Amino acid sequence: MPEFVALLAFLFATVAFSIDAMLPGLPQIAAELTPDAVNRAQLLILIFMFGIGFGTIIAGPVSDAFGRKITVTMGMAIYAFGAALAYFAQSLELVLVARAIQGFGTAAPRIVALAIIRDLYEGRRMAQITSLTQTVFMVIPAVAPFIGSYVIDAFGWRSLFILFVIFALINTLWLNLRQPETLSREKRRPLNPTKVLQAFKEVTSNRRVMIYTAALTLGSVQMTGMLASVQPIYDVTYGRADAFPTWFALSALLAAAGPVLNAVVVLRIGMRRLAMWAYGLQTVLALAFFIAYQTGALSPTASFVLWFIWSSSIFIMAGLTFGNLIALALQPLGHIAGTAASVINAVSIIVSVSLAIGIGQAFNGTPVPLLIATVVCSAAAFWLIRGTTDDPS
């Protein structure tokens, strides 16, 4: 079990590592490739997630048809190709295309890891295993900015893409050498467009599944908006660009409290109530910080301390909501776990990134656009979950 959890955590972490390791390099990339519109550098994060969203639609059905391990292997190969293309790209536009290809490939380990868990577990036990993988996974966001900053200082920002290729190779070898296939041949679904569409229809016609997917999407908007805005806020708003990797690492370590707490109490309290309470509390926290910031009652030091605490709470909230909402949505869909995970995650990612682009480009030197978006999204997610019934055991 420890190795199983660690392996899945590293598969999930392909996304986080590919985003967080790049954050320290955004100022240099902006200065070199888009000096007249520095906010455009955020698109390197957002277009990567767009690629994940579209890749997610493909990865689930492919894994249901051919198996989990081969799907991850193919996805990692596409991811590595995108990284190599980005290394040689000489324009922002070509780097964005390469990042989209990277994201497309990354969808496979992200989605198939969920399907592997669902192959073996269900209900609250699935949520508990997911939380444990997220706890290990949080180590990656904590160290990724440090690794990224060291690599950039030593070899330049392009060398990050070589690092991504190495990370993909390690994950692929680990999976193929150590993890047995979890989807037996008799349970595989042929990659037939009609059957895939039937599975999509089954997912989207289930009202309960779509409510939890909408709540997950609203949470993803906040997280994606935070990832797009966090480095500029540390840099422009608070003048702490050099210390950004340290503060971000501390936030990531604090965020581990979310999945740890979830793994401890989810079997007793339930997935639905934990997610609902997390969104309700986040609504209050974001609104309180927004009011304090707008009234000018905070000193620069107090403002930064509150920003750090609040931004960390966004990551903690994710640990108390994402795994639970995905488990709730997948509960009635075990027979099409891969396709179901694809639909749920594709909707969540594509919609959230579309909205987060607006949040990131609205950055005006303050955290206000991000705070407003968080209040609206958390309140709406709380309201949606409140209208559902208790989750299964």
C-alpha positions in Angstrom: 0.0 0.0 0.0 2.7 2.6 0.8 4.3 2.1 -2.7 0.9 2.1 -4.4 0.0 5.4 -2.7 3.4 6.9 -3.6 3.2 5.8 -7.2 -0.3 7.2 -7.7 0.8 10.4 -6.0 3.7 10.8 -8.5 1.3 10.2 -11.4 -1.1 12.9 -10.1 1.9 15.1 -9.4 2.9 15.3 -13.1 0.4 18.1 -13.4 1.6 20.0 -10.3 5.3 19.6 -11.1 4.7 20.8 -14.6 3.0 23.9 -13.3 4.8 24.8 -10.0 8.3 24.3 -11.3 7.6 26.9 -14.0 6.2 29.6 -11.7 9.6 31.1 -10.7 10.5 31.4 -14.4 7.5 33.4 -15.5 9.2 36.8 -15.1 12.2 35.6 -17.2 9.9 34.1 -19.9 7.8 37.2 -20.0 10.9 39.4 -20.4 12.3 37.3 -23.2 9.1 36.3 -25.2 6.5 38.9 -24.3 8.0 42.0 -22.8 5.2 44.3 -23.8 2.4 42.2 -22.2 3.9 40.4 -19.2 0.5 39.1 -18.0 0.6 36.8 -21.1 3.2 34.7 -19.5 0.4 33.3 -17.3 -1.0 31.6 -20.4 1.9 29.1 -20.1 0.1 27.7 -17.0 -3.5 28.1 -18.3 -2.9 26.7 -21.8 -1.2 23.7 -20.2 -4.4 23.0 -18.2 -6.5 23.5 -21.4 -4.5 20.7 -22.9 -5.3 18.5 -19.9 -9.0 19.2 -20.3 -9.1 18.1 -23.9 -6.8 15.2 -23.3 -9.0 14.0 -20.5 -11.8 13.4 -22.9 -9.6 10.9 -24.8 -7.6 9.3 -21.9 -10.5 7.7 -20.0 -12.2 5.9 -23.0 -8.7 4.7 -24.2 -7.9 3.3 -20.8 -11.2 1.6 -20.6 -10.5 -0.1 -24.0 -6.8 -0.9 -23.8 -5.9 -0.9 -20.1 -4.5 1.5 -17.6 -0.7 1.1 -18.0 -0.5 1.4 -21.8 -2.6 4.5 -21.7 -0.3 6.2 -19.1 2.7 5.2 -21.2 1.3 6.7 -24.4 0.3 9.9 -22.5 3.8 10.3 -21.0 5.4 9.9 -24.5 3.2 12.8 -25.8 4.0 14.8 -22.7 7.8 14.3 -23.3 7.4 15.3 -26.9 5.7 18.5 -25.9 8.5 19.3 -23.5 11.1 18.7 -26.1 9.3 21.0 -28.6 9.0 23.7 -25.9 12.8 23.5 -25.3 13.6 24.5 -28.9 10.7 26.9 -29.4 11.7 30.5 -30.2 8.4 32.3 -29.8 5.7 32.5 -27.1 3.1 31.1 -29.5 5.1 28.0 -30.2 5.9 27.5 -26.5 2.1 27.7 -25.9 1.5 25.1 -28.5 4.1 22.8 -26.9 2.6 23.4 -23.5 -0.8 22.4 -24.8 0.7 19.2 -26.2 2.3 18.6 -22.8 -1.0 19.1 -21.0 -2.8 16.8 -23.5 -0.3 14.0 -22.6 -0.5 14.7 -18.9 -4.2 13.9 -18.9 -3.4 10.2 -19.1 -1.6 9.8 -15.7 -4.0 12.2 -14.0 -7.2 10.4 -15.2 -5.9 6.8 -15.2 -4.6 7.2 -11.6 -8.2 7.9 -10.6 -9.5 5.0 -12.6 -6.9 2.7 -11.0 -8.2 3.7 -7.5 -11.8 3.2 -8.7 -10.9 -0.3 -10.1 -9.8 -1.3 -6.6 -11.9 0.8 -4.2 -15.3 2.6 -3.9 -17.2 5.0 -1.7 -15.5 6.5 1.4 -12.7 4.0 1.1 -11.9 5.4 -2.3 -12.0 9.0 -0.9 -9.6 7.9 1.9 -7.1 6.4 -0.6 -7.4 9.5 -2.8 -6.7 11.7 0.3 -3.6 9.6 1.1 -2.3 10.0 -2.4 -2.9 13.7 -2.2 -1.0 13.9 1.1 2.1 12.4 -0.6 1.4 14.4 -3.7 1.7 17.7 -1.7 5.4 17.2 -1.3 5.8 17.9 -5.1 4.2 21.4 -5.0 6.3 22.2 -2.0 9.7 21.4 -3.6 8.8 22.1 -7.3 9.4 25.9 -7.1 12.8 25.4 -5.4 13.8 22.8 -8.0 12.6 25.1 -10.8 14.4 28.2 -9.4 17.7 26.2 -9.0 17.5 24.8 -12.5 16.6 28.2 -14.0 19.5 29.9 -12.2 22.0 27.3 -13.3 20.9 26.5 -16.8 18.1 28.9 -17.9 14.3 28.6 -18.0 14.4 26.3 -21.1 16.2 23.6 -19.1 12.9 23.1 -17.2 11.6 21.1 -20.1 14.5 18.7 -19.9 13.6 18.2 -16.3 10.0 17.4 -17.3 11.2 14.7 -19.7 13.2 13.1 -16.9 10.2 13.2 -14.6 8.0 11.5 -17.2 10.6 8.8 -17.8 10.8 8.0 -14.0 7.1 7.8 -13.7 6.7 5.6 -16.8 9.3 3.1 -15.7 8.0 2.9 -12.1 4.4 2.2 -13.3 5.4 -0.5 -15.8 7.9 -2.3 -13.6 6.0 -2.3 -10.3 2.2 -1.9 -10.8 0.1 -4.8 -12.0 -2.7 -3.9 -14.5 -5.9 -3.3 -12.6 -8.4 -3.6 -15.5 -8.8 -7.2 -16.7 -9.4 -7.9 -20.3 -12.9 -9.1 -19.8 -13.9 -5.8 -18.2 -12.5 -3.6 -21.0 -14.9 -1.7 -23.2 -14.2 -1.6 -27.0 -13.2 1.9 -28.3 -16.4 2.2 -30.2 -17.8 5.7 -30.8 -21.3 4.6 -30.2 -20.5 3.0 -26.8 -18.3 6.0 -25.8 -21.2 8.3 -26.6 -23.5 6.0 -24.6 -21.2 6.3 -21.6 -20.9 10.1 -22.0 -24.7 10.2 -22.0 -25.0 8.1 -18.9 -22.6 10.4 -17.1 -24.2 13.7 -18.2 -27.8 12.5 -17.7 -27.2 11.7 -14.0 -28.3 14.8 -12.1 -26.4 14.0 -8.9 -23.2 13.4 -10.9 -23.5 16.7 -12.7 -24.2 18.6 -9.4 -21.0 17.3 -7.9 -19.2 18.0 -11.2 -20.4 21.6 -11.1 -19.2 22.0 -7.5 -15.8 20.5 -8.5 -15.6 23.0 -11.4 -16.3 26.0 -9.1 -13.5 24.8 -6.8 -11.2 24.4 -9.8 -11.9 27.9 -10.9 -10.5 29.2 -7.6 -7.5 26.9 -7.6 -6.6 27.7 -11.3 -7.1 31.4 -10.7 -4.7 31.2 -7.7 -2.1 29.3 -9.8 -2.3 32.0 -12.5 -2.1 34.9 -10.1 0.1 33.7 -7.2 3.5 34.6 -8.6 2.5 38.1 -9.8 0.9 38.8 -6.4 4.0 37.8 -4.5 6.1 39.9 -7.0 4.1 43.0 -7.8 1.7 43.3 -4.9 4.1 42.4 -2.1 7.5 42.8 -3.6 8.7 39.3 -2.6 9.6 37.7 -5.9 13.0 36.4 -4.6 11.3 34.7 -1.7 8.4 33.3 -3.7 9.7 29.7 -3.8 10.0 29.6 0.0 6.5 31.1 0.7 4.9 28.9 -1.9 6.6 25.8 -0.4 5.3 26.7 3.0 1.8 27.1 1.6 2.1 23.6 -0.1 3.2 22.1 3.2 0.3 23.7 5.1 -2.0 22.4 2.3 -1.1 18.8 3.3 -3.3 19.4 6.3 -6.3 19.2 4.0 -5.9 15.6 2.6 -4.6 14.4 6.0 -7.6 15.7 7.8 -9.9 14.4 5.1 -8.3 10.9 5.3 -8.8 10.9 9.1 -12.4 12.1 9.3 -14.0 11.2 6.0 -15.1 7.8 7.1 -16.9 9.3 10.1 -18.3 12.6 8.8 -18.8 11.8 5.1 -17.6 13.3 1.8 -20.5 15.6 1.2 -20.5 17.4 4.5 -16.8 17.9 4.5 -16.9 19.4 1.0 -19.8 21.6 1.9 -18.3 22.9 5.1 -15.0 23.6 3.3 -16.7 25.8 0.7 -18.8 27.6 3.4 -15.7 28.4 5.4 -13.8 29.6 2.3 -16.7 32.0 1.4 -16.4 33.6 4.9 -12.5 33.8 4.8 -12.3 35.3 1.3 -15.1 37.8 2.0 -13.4 38.9 5.3 -10.0 39.4 3.6 -11.6 41.3 0.7 -13.3 43.7 3.1 -10.2 44.2 5.2 -8.1 44.8 2.0 -10.5 47.2 0.4 -11.0 49.3 3.5 -7.2 50.0 3.8 -7.3 49.0 7.4 -4.3 46.6 7.0 -0.6 47.6 7.3 1.6 46.2 4.5 2.9 43.5 6.9 -0.5 42.5 8.1 -1.8 42.4 4.5 1.0 40.0 3.5 0.4 37.8 6.5 -3.3 37.6 5.8 -2.6 36.9 2.1 -0.3 34.1 3.0 -2.8 32.5 5.4 -5.7 32.9 2.9 -3.8 31.7 -0.2 -2.8 28.6 1.9 -6.4 28.0 2.8 -7.3 27.7 -0.9 -4.9 24.7 -1.2 -6.3 23.2 2.0 -9.8 23.6 0.7 -8.8 21.6 -2.4 -7.7 18.7 -0.1 -11.1 18.7 1.6 -13.2 18.9 -1.6 -11.6 17.6 -4.8 -11.1 14.0 -3.9 -14.5 13.8 -2.1 -16.4 15.3 -5.0 -14.8 13.1 -7.5 -15.5 10.0 -5.4 -19.1 11.1 -5.0 -19.5 11.7 -8.7 -17.9 8.3 -9.6 -19.9 6.3 -7.0 -22.7 5.1 -9.4 -20.3 4.9 -12.4 -17.8 2.1 -11.5 -18.6 0.1 -14.6 -17.3 3.1 -16.8 -14.8 4.6 -14.3 -12.3 5.7 -17.0 -14.9 7.4 -19.2 -16.7 8.9 -16.3 -13.5 10.3 -14.8 -12.8 11.8 -18.2 -16.1 13.6 -18.6 -16.1 14.9 -15.0 -12.5 16.1 -15.2 -12.8 17.5 -18.7 -15.8 19.6 -17.8 -14.2 20.8 -14.6 -10.8 21.7 -16.3 -12.1 23.3 -19.5 -14.7 25.5 -17.8 -12.4 26.4 -14.9 -9.5 27.4 -17.2 -11.8 29.4 -19.4 -12.9 31.4 -16.4 -9.5 31.5 -14.8 -8.0 33.2 -17.9 -10.2 36.1 -17.1 -9.1 36.2 -13.5 -5.4 36.0 -14.4 -5.6 38.7 -17.1 -7.7 40.9 -14.7 -4.7 41.1 -12.4 -4.3 44.8 -11.5 -1.5 44.6 -8.9 -3.8 43.5 -6.1 -5.5 40.2 -5.1 -8.9 41.8 -5.5 -10.0 40.0 -8.7 -9.0 36.6 -7.2 -10.8 37.4 -4.0 -14.0 38.3 -5.7 -13.9 35.2 -7.9 -13.3 33.0 -4.8 -16.3 34.5 -2.8 -18.7 33.9 -5.8 -17.4 30.4 -6.6 -17.3 29.1 -3.0 -20.7 30.4 -2.2 -22.2 28.8 -5.3 -20.5 25.5 -4.6 -21.8 25.5 -1.0 -25.3 26.1 -2.3 -25.1 23.3 -4.8 -23.8 20.7 -2.4 -26.3 21.8 0.3 -29.1 20.7 -2.1 -27.9 17.0 -2.3 -28.4 14.1 0.1 -26.0 12.3 2.3 -23.3 10.3 0.5 -22.9 6.5 0.6 -20.6 4.6 2.9 
